[in-house]
Amino acid sequence: MLIRSATPADIPVMIGLEQQCVTAAHWTEEQYRQVFQPGSATGVVLVAESPVTPASRPDTVGEVVGFLVARHLAAEWELENIVVAPTARRQGLGKRLLDALFSVARETNGGSVFLEVRESSAAARTLYERAGFEQTGRRKGYYTDPVEDAVLYRCAL
């Protein structure tokens, strides 16, 4: 699996992936385009690309099966969105994306990464806890459609 910096050309695939994932943050195309604009507060956009297996097709690029968007805020990083395709889950891809974010954050002397997640998103919460995040609070009724609390997490680097 290759983790690489995303480009604006990846936006349609990123939108397609997030639409397959009910609990993902759903952004508009314009919101994704803004993260690639010069001066954007977004610090990193990464994609996970499956390797190309057919040797007979060397001109083929891998399939994007996951992505992560994070924003750099002073000494902290905020994980804004992370999505893994349903067909690529439970293979360590979410952890690899988080590890790549942690590496970038450490390179910028980031002290921590924080996030919020739907209370009902058990798989995501398990991923975050196994990656070293600790629950720090809750936002009542933060999410809509359906209304649900957000659980806040922070990982010290």
C-alpha positions in Angstrom: 0.0 0.0 0.0 1.4 3.4 -1.0 0.6 6.4 1.2 1.1 9.6 -0.8 0.2 13.3 -0.9 -3.1 13.8 -2.6 -3.6 16.1 -5.5 -6.7 17.9 -6.8 -7.0 15.1 -9.4 -7.9 12.8 -6.5 -11.0 14.8 -5.4 -13.5 12.8 -7.4 -12.3 9.5 -6.0 -12.2 11.0 -2.4 -15.8 12.1 -2.8 -16.8 8.7 -4.1 -15.1 7.0 -1.2 -16.7 9.2 1.4 -20.2 8.6 -0.1 -19.7 4.9 0.5 -19.1 5.6 4.2 -22.2 6.7 6.1 -20.2 7.9 9.2 -17.6 9.9 7.2 -17.6 13.7 7.2 -19.3 14.6 3.9 -17.8 17.6 2.2 -18.7 19.3 -1.0 -16.3 19.3 -4.0 -15.6 23.0 -3.3 -14.6 22.2 0.3 -12.1 19.6 -1.0 -10.8 22.1 -3.6 -10.2 24.7 -0.9 -7.8 22.4 1.0 -5.5 22.5 -2.1 -5.5 26.3 -2.4 -2.4 28.2 -1.5 -2.7 29.6 2.1 -5.2 26.9 3.1 -5.0 26.0 6.8 -5.1 22.4 5.9 -1.7 20.9 6.6 -1.9 17.5 4.9 -4.1 15.5 2.5 -3.0 11.9 2.1 -4.3 9.1 0.0 -3.7 5.4 0.3 -3.3 3.7 -3.1 -3.4 0.0 -3.6 -0.5 -1.4 -5.5 -0.8 -2.2 -9.2 -0.6 -6.0 -9.6 -0.8 -6.8 -13.3 2.7 -6.7 -14.6 1.2 -6.5 -18.1 -0.1 -3.0 -17.4 2.8 -0.9 -16.2 1.1 2.3 -17.2 -1.7 1.7 -14.7 -1.8 3.6 -11.4 -3.1 2.0 -8.2 -6.6 2.4 -6.9 -7.2 5.0 -4.2 -8.8 3.1 -1.3 -8.5 5.6 1.5 -7.6 9.1 2.4 -7.0 11.5 5.3 -7.4 15.3 5.7 -5.8 17.1 8.6 -5.3 20.7 9.6 -2.3 22.2 11.3 -3.2 24.6 14.1 -0.2 26.1 15.9 1.3 23.2 17.9 -1.6 20.9 17.3 -3.1 19.0 14.4 -6.8 18.3 13.8 -7.8 15.2 12.0 -10.7 16.5 9.9 -11.6 13.4 7.8 -10.4 9.9 7.4 -12.1 7.3 5.1 -11.2 3.8 4.1 -13.2 2.0 1.3 -15.5 -0.7 2.7 -13.6 -3.3 0.6 -10.2 -2.3 2.2 -11.2 -2.2 5.8 -9.7 -4.3 8.6 -6.3 -4.5 6.8 -4.5 -1.8 8.8 -5.0 0.9 6.3 -6.6 3.4 8.8 -3.6 2.9 11.1 -1.1 3.4 8.3 -2.8 6.7 7.4 -2.8 7.8 11.0 0.9 6.8 11.3 1.7 9.0 8.3 -0.1 11.9 9.9 1.8 11.4 13.1 5.1 11.5 11.2 4.1 14.8 9.5 2.9 16.2 12.8 6.2 15.3 14.5 8.2 16.9 11.7 6.4 20.2 12.4 7.0 19.8 16.2 3.3 19.1 16.7 2.5 18.3 20.2 -0.8 16.4 19.6 -3.5 15.4 17.2 -7.1 15.8 18.1 -10.4 14.8 16.5 -14.1 14.3 17.1 -16.1 11.2 16.0 -19.7 10.0 16.2 -20.4 8.2 19.4 -21.9 5.3 17.4 -18.8 4.8 15.2 -17.4 1.9 17.2 -14.9 0.8 14.5 -13.4 4.3 14.2 -13.3 4.7 18.0 -11.5 1.4 18.3 -9.0 2.4 15.6 -8.3 5.7 17.4 -7.9 4.1 20.8 -5.5 1.5 19.5 -3.5 4.3 17.8 -3.0 6.0 21.2 -5.9 8.5 21.3 -7.5 9.1 24.6 -11.1 10.4 25.1 -11.1 14.0 26.4 -14.7 15.0 26.2 -18.0 15.1 24.4 -20.1 17.5 22.4 -23.8 16.9 23.0 -25.9 16.8 19.8 -22.9 17.8 17.6 -23.9 15.7 14.6 -27.1 15.9 12.7 -28.9 13.4 10.5 -29.2 11.7 12.9 -28.6 13.8 15.9 -25.7 12.3 17.9 -23.0 13.3 20.3 -19.4 13.7 19.2 -16.7 12.0 21.3 -13.5 14.1 21.5 -10.1 12.4 21.3 -6.5 13.6 21.6 -3.2 11.8 21.0 0.0 13.3 22.5 2.9 12.9 20.2 
